[in-house]
Amino acid sequence: MLTQILMLATLAMGPCTPELGPETRYPTAPNAQQMVLGDLNNDGAPDAVVGHFIHEYVSVLYGDGAGAFSLPVTLPSGYGGGVSIADLNHDASPDIIVANVLDDDISVILSDGVGGFLAQVRYSAGDGPVTIAVADLNKDTHPDLAVSAGLDDTLQILLGDGTGAFVVQSPIVIDNIRQVVAGDFNGDSIPDLAAPRSSASLIDVLIGAGDGTFSPPMSFPAPFGSSYLALGDLDANGTLDLVAVPRVVSVPPTDAALGVLLGAGDGTFAPFTAYTIGQRPNTCVIADVNADGIPDVVATNIDTTELSILHGNGDGTLQSQIRKGADGAPGAIASADLAGDGIADLAYIDVDSDELAVMLNACEGAGCNDADLAEPFDTLDFSDVIAFLSAFGGGDAAADLAEPFGTLDFSDVISFLGAFGAGCP
């Protein structure tokens, strides 16, 4: 519940100017690849899990809720890199899943429920598994797994039984698959899958049948070399959109471009719109870094050692990038409220130093809580009430303060009244 409250608090704090950094760095281990943030020990503070390419363990760094992290604790896994976090056995404690690219399997590391973890259990997952998506693919209320296996061009489906155990299904062939993400793309409450094909400049979308099987892929054009996808509702219409990031090394070095594909809500996507970012991008994250209630996109650029911040306009378009210099070569990136102040912070993996770099976001000019929607910020008055009513009446995302997100209803009104009544700290 605390994690949900922290996530809600990042949605509408009052517009501000992001003030990221200075970076604080934490050691992980050599060949750090992927990273995810989540509350592993149920203390309300996001923690970090880092996967390593040629080491048989993952690193866990526990957050203190004020923006700092512990030294890493290592958990045995296979030779991997891809990591994901989810409660696989319904014990209200998140578990860890690792894609072991060199071992052709995945590791499931269940929480012991008291802050530690049990020994890994391994499941075959094709040749060269890289990424993992978690969703209830067969609508039995239990989490299932979709794994991208790039060396044999397969999408591996593993159905969960609710205890943390899985049954491997027949693979789905997708040429040049690089990653897989799960989301409801056609509004039927059944998870669907999307996978980029970098060499073909395509994204394949597979519509879920609700029994763990999928329709044949529909392909949509993407920028050349697209290998990473992020999901979010960029145009506030209640449907998921795709952001595709190419992993391209150009000679001579040139700036790359990410692509935004807006979802129609029926499982199809509009032609992509390209936005310039930096050189040799790696991943991106969708987060509201300026606290205006509109999702933004932050991409990492390894060769130009910087972040590209593209603020959202709320209609599915993005503003031109703002480049933020990094102290190292940023690879995988994630966002969460790391400092407990209701503002989205950033953390990334430095692929040169194998460190976790944390950039806290002071966000100059942010309001005091979700109800602080109008100037003067840091105070709650009648102007905030007017701003909320105007946003609510106009269908503006700034009024979307409570689940289900993408819909304005009475729960948003209750959330606003609660925040307004709580006052400013």
Secondary structure per residue as TSV (DSSP state, phi and psi in degrees):
chain	resnum	aa	ss	phi	psi
A	1	M	-	360.0	-41.7
A	2	L	H	-61.8	-39.3
A	3	T	H	-62.7	-41.3
A	4	Q	H	-63.0	-40.1
A	5	I	H	-64.3	-42.3
A	6	L	H	-63.3	-39.8
A	7	M	H	-65.3	-41.2
A	8	L	H	-63.0	-34.7
A	9	A	H	-67.1	-18.9
A	10	T	T	-82.9	-6.6
A	11	L	S	-80.3	-32.5
A	12	A	-	-156.3	84.6
A	13	M	S	-100.3	-4.3
A	14	G	-	102.0	132.3
A	15	P	-	-56.5	146.0
A	16	C	-	-152.8	171.8
A	17	T	B	-101.1	118.1
A	18	P	-	-58.3	133.3
A	19	E	-	-124.0	86.6
A	20	L	B	-91.4	132.3
A	21	G	-	100.4	-178.9
A	22	P	-	-68.3	160.1
A	23	E	-	-73.9	142.4
A	24	T	E	-114.6	134.4
A	25	R	E	-117.2	144.7
A	26	Y	E	-132.1	134.3
A	27	P	E	-69.0	146.6
A	28	T	-	-119.5	-96.8
A	29	A	-	-165.3	165.0
A	30	P	T	-60.4	151.4
A	31	N	T	60.1	42.8
A	32	A	E	-64.2	133.1
A	33	Q	E	-118.1	-68.4
A	34	Q	E	-116.8	159.6
A	35	M	E	-149.3	140.3
A	36	V	E	-133.1	154.9
A	37	L	E	-114.4	140.3
A	38	G	E	-176.3	159.2
A	39	D	-	-86.1	96.9
A	40	L	S	-79.6	-29.5
A	41	N	S	-112.4	15.9
A	42	N	S	55.6	38.9
A	43	D	S	-104.7	7.6
A	44	G	S	84.4	-1.8
A	45	A	S	-112.2	133.0
A	46	P	-	-65.1	140.3
A	47	D	E	-113.4	169.8
A	48	A	E	-121.3	138.4
A	49	V	E	-120.7	127.8
A	50	V	E	-120.5	130.0
A	51	G	E	-98.9	146.9
A	52	H	E	-122.9	141.1
A	53	F	S	-71.0	-49.0
A	54	I	S	-115.1	29.1
A	55	H	S	-129.2	144.0
A	56	E	S	-90.8	55.4
A	57	Y	E	-165.3	162.8
A	58	V	E	-113.8	155.4
A	59	S	E	-104.4	133.7
A	60	V	E	-116.4	125.3
A	61	L	E	-118.8	120.1
A	62	Y	-	-88.5	130.9
A	63	G	B	-85.5	149.9
A	64	D	-	-99.3	2.2
A	65	G	S	84.0	-6.6
A	66	A	S	-113.4	8.2
A	67	G	S	104.9	-4.6
A	68	A	-	-102.6	158.5
A	69	F	B	-128.6	155.3
A	70	S	-	-77.1	169.2
A	71	L	-	-66.1	154.4
A	72	P	-	-69.9	142.8
A	73	V	E	-108.0	131.4
A	74	T	E	-99.8	141.8
A	75	L	E	-121.7	131.3
A	76	P	E	-61.1	137.8
A	77	S	-	-148.4	-162.5
A	78	G	-	-92.8	-173.4
A	79	Y	S	-76.9	98.8
A	80	G	-	-138.9	-141.8
A	81	G	-	172.0	-40.5
A	82	G	E	-75.5	131.0
A	83	V	E	-133.0	151.5
A	84	S	E	-148.2	158.4
A	85	I	E	-128.2	133.1
A	86	A	E	-166.6	154.6
A	87	D	-	-83.9	100.9
A	88	L	S	-86.3	-19.9
A	89	N	S	-125.2	19.8
A	90	H	S	59.6	35.1
A	91	D	S	-105.2	11.5
A	92	A	S	67.3	14.9
A	93	S	S	-122.2	124.9
A	94	P	-	-64.3	144.8
A	95	D	E	-112.5	169.8
A	96	I	E	-119.5	136.0
A	97	I	E	-121.6	135.3
A	98	V	E	-124.7	131.6
A	99	A	E	-90.5	114.8
A	100	N	E	-96.0	89.0
A	101	V	T	-63.7	-31.5
A	102	L	T	-88.7	-10.2
A	103	D	T	-109.0	-5.0
A	104	D	T	61.1	36.1
A	105	D	E	-153.9	-179.9
A	106	I	E	-121.8	155.7
A	107	S	E	-109.6	128.5
A	108	V	E	-105.0	117.9
A	109	I	E	-116.0	101.3
A	110	L	-	-81.6	144.5
A	111	S	B	-68.7	146.9
A	112	D	-	-88.7	0.8
A	113	G	S	85.3	-6.0
A	114	V	S	-128.1	26.5
A	115	G	S	100.9	-6.8
A	116	G	-	-113.6	-168.6
A	117	F	B	-138.6	149.8
A	118	L	-	-85.2	172.5
A	119	A	-	-65.9	146.4
A	120	Q	-	-63.3	150.8
A	121	V	E	-122.7	134.4
A	122	R	E	-106.2	145.3
A	123	Y	E	-135.3	137.7
A	124	S	E	-62.6	145.9
A	125	A	-	-151.9	45.3
A	126	G	-	78.5	-169.6
A	127	D	S	-101.2	109.8
A	128	G	S	79.3	51.3
A	129	P	E	-65.0	139.0
A	130	V	E	-123.0	-47.0
A	131	T	E	-130.6	160.1
A	132	I	E	-134.1	131.7
A	133	A	E	-115.4	138.8
A	134	V	E	-115.0	128.3
A	135	A	E	-165.8	160.9
A	136	D	-	-83.3	86.8
A	137	L	T	-75.2	-24.8
A	138	N	T	-115.3	15.6
A	139	K	S	55.2	41.5
A	140	D	S	-108.2	12.3
A	141	T	S	76.9	1.0
A	142	H	S	-105.4	140.5
A	143	P	-	-65.1	137.5
A	144	D	E	-118.9	171.5
A	145	L	E	-126.1	140.4
A	146	A	E	-119.9	128.8
A	147	V	E	-125.9	130.3
A	148	S	E	-88.8	125.1
A	149	A	E	-116.0	100.5
A	150	G	T	-76.2	-24.3
A	151	L	T	-80.5	-23.0
A	152	D	T	-116.6	14.5
A	153	D	T	54.5	49.4
A	154	T	E	-129.6	151.4
A	155	L	E	-105.7	116.8
A	156	Q	E	-96.6	131.8
A	157	I	E	-112.7	126.4
A	158	L	E	-123.9	118.6
A	159	L	E	-92.3	130.6
A	160	G	E	-90.7	152.5
A	161	D	-	-104.3	5.3
A	162	G	S	90.4	-5.9
A	163	T	S	-103.9	-2.0
A	164	G	S	98.3	1.0
A	165	A	-	-98.8	156.8
A	166	F	E	-137.7	151.8
A	167	V	E	-116.9	124.5
A	168	V	E	-77.5	131.0
A	169	Q	-	-99.5	176.6
A	170	S	-	-66.4	137.4
A	171	P	-	-73.4	159.2
A	172	I	E	-110.0	127.3
A	173	V	E	-83.9	125.3
A	174	I	-	-138.2	113.8
A	175	D	T	-61.1	135.1
A	176	N	T	58.1	33.1
A	177	I	B	-65.7	139.5
A	178	R	-	-121.5	-33.9
A	179	Q	-	-151.9	163.1
A	180	V	-	-139.3	138.9
A	181	V	E	-130.3	154.9
A	182	A	E	-121.5	138.6
A	183	G	E	-171.7	162.4
A	184	D	-	-88.2	102.4
A	185	F	S	-92.0	-14.6
A	186	N	S	-122.9	12.1
A	187	G	S	72.5	21.9
A	188	D	S	-102.0	10.0
A	189	S	S	65.2	17.8
A	190	I	S	-113.3	128.3
A	191	P	-	-63.1	138.9
A	192	D	E	-114.7	172.6
A	193	L	E	-127.5	149.1
A	194	A	E	-134.2	139.4
A	195	A	E	-141.3	126.7
A	196	P	E	-81.0	146.3
A	197	R	E	-119.1	100.2
A	198	S	G	-64.1	-44.2
A	199	S	G	-71.0	-23.7
A	200	A	G	-97.5	-3.4
A	201	S	T	54.2	45.6
A	202	L	E	-134.1	156.2
A	203	I	E	-119.0	125.1
A	204	D	E	-93.6	131.2
A	205	V	E	-114.9	126.0
A	206	L	E	-115.5	118.1
A	207	I	-	-84.1	128.2
A	208	G	B	-76.2	141.6
A	209	A	-	-89.7	-12.7
A	210	G	S	92.7	1.7
A	211	D	S	-121.8	14.9
A	212	G	S	92.3	0.3
A	213	T	-	-109.9	168.6
A	214	F	B	-140.9	153.3
A	215	S	-	-69.1	162.5
A	216	P	-	-57.7	147.7
A	217	P	-	-62.2	140.4
A	218	M	E	-101.4	134.3
A	219	S	E	-106.9	137.6
A	220	F	E	-129.5	135.6
A	221	P	E	-61.0	146.4
A	222	A	-	-140.8	165.2
A	223	P	-	-58.2	148.7
A	224	F	T	-55.5	132.2
A	225	G	T	83.4	8.7
A	226	S	E	-59.1	123.4
A	227	S	E	-131.0	-6.5
A	228	Y	E	-134.9	136.6
A	229	L	E	-122.0	143.4
A	230	A	E	-126.1	147.0
A	231	L	E	-112.6	140.0
A	232	G	E	-175.0	164.4
A	233	D	-	-98.6	91.3
A	234	L	T	-80.4	-21.1
A	235	D	T	-112.3	12.9
A	236	A	S	54.8	37.3
A	237	N	S	-108.8	10.0
A	238	G	S	82.5	5.0
A	239	T	S	-118.2	151.9
A	240	L	-	-79.4	141.1
A	241	D	E	-115.1	164.9
A	242	L	E	-116.4	138.8
A	243	V	E	-117.5	121.4
A	244	A	E	-108.9	128.2
A	245	V	E	-113.0	124.4
A	246	P	E	-80.6	143.4
A	247	R	-	-108.6	88.2
A	248	V	-	-123.5	131.5
A	249	V	-	-104.6	113.5
A	250	S	-	-103.9	143.9
A	251	V	S	-128.0	116.5
A	252	P	S	-68.1	163.5
A	253	P	-	-60.4	131.3
A	254	T	-	-138.6	158.3
A	255	D	-	-66.6	145.8
A	256	A	-	-99.4	-177.4
A	257	A	E	-141.7	132.4
A	258	L	E	-90.1	162.3
A	259	G	E	-121.0	138.4
A	260	V	E	-108.7	121.8
A	261	L	E	-113.8	111.8
A	262	L	-	-81.6	132.7
A	263	G	B	-79.7	139.4
A	264	A	-	-86.1	-12.4
A	265	G	S	91.7	-2.9
A	266	D	S	-115.4	14.6
A	267	G	S	95.6	-4.6
A	268	T	-	-106.8	164.1
A	269	F	B	-134.0	144.5
A	270	A	-	-71.3	159.4
A	271	P	-	-54.2	144.3
A	272	F	-	-72.2	149.7
A	273	T	E	-106.7	128.7
A	274	A	E	-93.5	141.8
A	275	Y	E	-132.2	130.0
A	276	T	E	-68.6	135.7
A	277	I	-	-129.1	-151.5
A	278	G	-	-95.6	-161.2
A	279	Q	S	-95.7	135.3
A	280	R	S	52.2	64.2
A	281	P	E	-66.1	159.8
A	282	N	E	-122.6	-61.7
A	283	T	E	-143.7	179.6
A	284	C	E	-146.3	167.5
A	285	V	E	-136.9	143.7
A	286	I	E	-100.0	118.4
A	287	A	E	-156.1	153.6
A	288	D	-	-90.2	83.0
A	289	V	T	-81.3	-12.9
A	290	N	T	-112.0	12.8
A	291	A	-	54.6	39.6
A	292	D	S	-105.2	8.5
A	293	G	S	81.6	6.1
A	294	I	S	-119.2	130.6
A	295	P	-	-64.0	140.3
A	296	D	E	-114.3	168.5
A	297	V	E	-122.0	131.8
A	298	V	E	-123.4	119.7
A	299	A	E	-111.1	150.2
A	300	T	E	-102.0	141.9
A	301	N	E	-126.1	110.6
A	302	I	T	-69.2	-50.8
A	303	D	T	-69.6	-32.3
A	304	T	T	-96.2	7.5
A	305	T	T	42.1	60.1
A	306	E	E	-158.2	168.2
A	307	L	E	-106.3	143.5
A	308	S	E	-105.1	116.5
A	309	I	E	-104.3	119.1
A	310	L	E	-118.3	107.1
A	311	H	-	-74.2	139.9
A	312	G	B	-81.7	149.6
A	313	N	-	-97.3	-8.4
A	314	G	S	92.3	-8.4
A	315	D	S	-112.5	13.5
A	316	G	S	96.7	-8.6
A	317	T	-	-97.2	158.9
A	318	L	B	-120.5	150.5
A	319	Q	-	-79.2	164.4
A	320	S	-	-59.7	149.2
A	321	Q	-	-60.8	148.1
A	322	I	E	-112.5	122.1
A	323	R	E	-90.4	128.2
A	324	K	E	-116.4	116.4
A	325	G	E	-64.0	142.5
A	326	A	-	-113.4	157.8
A	327	D	S	-79.7	-10.8
A	328	G	S	-144.8	-157.4
A	329	A	-	-100.8	98.8
A	330	P	E	-76.7	128.8
A	331	G	E	-108.3	-110.8
A	332	A	E	-62.8	140.6
A	333	I	E	-134.1	149.8
A	334	A	E	-147.2	163.1
A	335	S	E	-135.4	143.2
A	336	A	E	-165.8	168.2
A	337	D	-	-81.5	89.7
A	338	L	-	-80.6	-25.7
A	339	A	S	-99.3	-3.5
A	340	G	S	72.3	23.6
A	341	D	S	-108.2	9.4
A	342	G	S	81.3	11.2
A	343	I	S	-119.2	139.1
A	344	A	-	-70.7	123.2
A	345	D	E	-103.1	172.3
A	346	L	E	-126.9	148.6
A	347	A	E	-140.5	139.6
A	348	Y	E	-140.3	162.3
A	349	I	E	-94.2	125.4
A	350	D	E	-83.7	110.6
A	351	V	T	-73.9	-13.6
A	352	D	T	-85.6	-42.4
A	353	S	T	-101.1	-8.0
A	354	D	T	56.8	42.8
A	355	E	E	-114.8	156.0
A	356	L	E	-89.7	116.6
A	357	A	E	-101.9	124.6
A	358	V	E	-109.4	127.5
A	359	M	E	-119.2	99.9
A	360	L	-	-74.0	146.9
A	361	N	B	-111.1	104.3
A	362	A	-	-71.9	-30.4
A	363	C	-	48.9	73.8
A	364	E	B	-58.9	127.5
A	365	G	T	95.3	2.2
A	366	A	-	-67.5	151.4
A	367	G	-	-79.9	-177.6
A	368	C	S	-87.8	-26.1
A	369	N	S	-162.2	-171.0
A	370	D	T	-59.9	-25.9
A	371	A	T	-84.1	-7.9
A	372	D	-	-86.0	80.6
A	373	L	-	-104.8	-3.1
A	374	A	S	-142.7	154.5
A	375	E	S	-68.3	147.9
A	376	P	S	-77.9	130.0
A	377	F	T	-70.8	164.2
A	378	D	T	72.6	16.7
A	379	T	S	-149.4	148.1
A	380	L	-	-109.3	123.7
A	381	D	-	-148.6	-170.4
A	382	F	H	-63.4	-26.5
A	383	S	H	-63.9	-31.4
A	384	D	H	-70.5	-37.6
A	385	V	H	-62.6	-45.6
A	386	I	H	-62.3	-42.5
A	387	A	H	-62.9	-41.4
A	388	F	H	-65.9	-46.5
A	389	L	H	-61.6	-39.2
A	390	S	H	-65.3	-44.2
A	391	A	H	-66.3	-41.4
A	392	F	H	-64.0	-46.5
A	393	G	H	-66.2	-28.7
A	394	G	T	-94.0	4.1
A	395	G	T	69.6	26.6
A	396	D	-	-80.4	141.1
A	397	A	G	-62.6	-21.3
A	398	A	G	-62.0	-22.5
A	399	A	G	-92.8	-0.6
A	400	D	-	-87.1	81.3
A	401	L	-	-101.8	-4.4
A	402	A	S	-146.7	157.4
A	403	E	S	-65.4	149.1
A	404	P	S	-77.9	127.4
A	405	F	T	-69.5	150.3
A	406	G	T	94.0	-6.0
A	407	T	-	-133.5	131.6
A	408	L	-	-95.4	119.7
A	409	D	-	-148.0	-168.8
A	410	F	H	-63.2	-27.6
A	411	S	H	-63.5	-32.1
A	412	D	H	-69.0	-37.7
A	413	V	H	-63.1	-45.8
A	414	I	H	-61.1	-42.2
A	415	S	H	-62.5	-43.4
A	416	F	H	-62.6	-46.7
A	417	L	H	-61.7	-38.1
A	418	G	H	-64.5	-43.5
A	419	A	H	-67.4	-40.0
A	420	F	H	-64.8	-42.5
A	421	G	H	-67.9	-26.3
A	422	A	H	-71.5	-23.7
A	423	G	-	72.5	177.7
A	424	C	-	-89.1	147.8
A	425	P	-	-59.4	360.0
